[in-house]
């Protein structure tokens, strides 16, 4: 089971409030603006700035 598409529509980066996109085969959510990647653990997005990594 992946992240619910309805949930994905409303999720936003807690840092800059920009929408996020699924990346790494659903293992992360990447912010379009600040490029932070938030992990998805057990199909639950972990939207904590301290848990995110930054990718270009």
N, C-alpha and C positions, 0 to 999 in steps of 0.2 A: 504494500500500500504506500502511495506517495503522498506528498502534501496536497491537501484538498484544493482543487482549483478555485473554489469560492474564497477560501482563506488566502490563497496567494494573491487574489485581486485586491485585498484590503491591507496586506502587509506592507509596511514601509520601514526604511532604515531608521532606527532610533536616533542616529547621529544627525542626519540631514533631512529626514522626512521624505526621501525620494523612494519611488517604487523599487522593488527587488525582483530579480529573475532567478529561476532555478539554474544551477550550474553543477558540473561534476556528476552527471547522471542522477541528479536529485539529492546529492550529499551536501549541498550548500545553497545559500541564497545570496546573490551578489547585488550590491547597491549600484545603480547606474551612475551615480554622481561621485561618491567618495571611494568606490571600488572595494568596500569592505565585504568580506564573505562570511556570512553567519552560518554555523553548522546546523545540519538537520540530524537530530539523534532520535532514533526509534520513531521516525516520521513526525517528529515535533521540532519546529524551528526554534532554535535558541537565539533569540533576538537581543542578546546582551553585547554591548560594545566591547567589554573585556574579553569575550569569547571569540570575537571576530578576528580574522586575519585580513591583511590588505594585499590585493592582487591588482596588477595592471592589466 
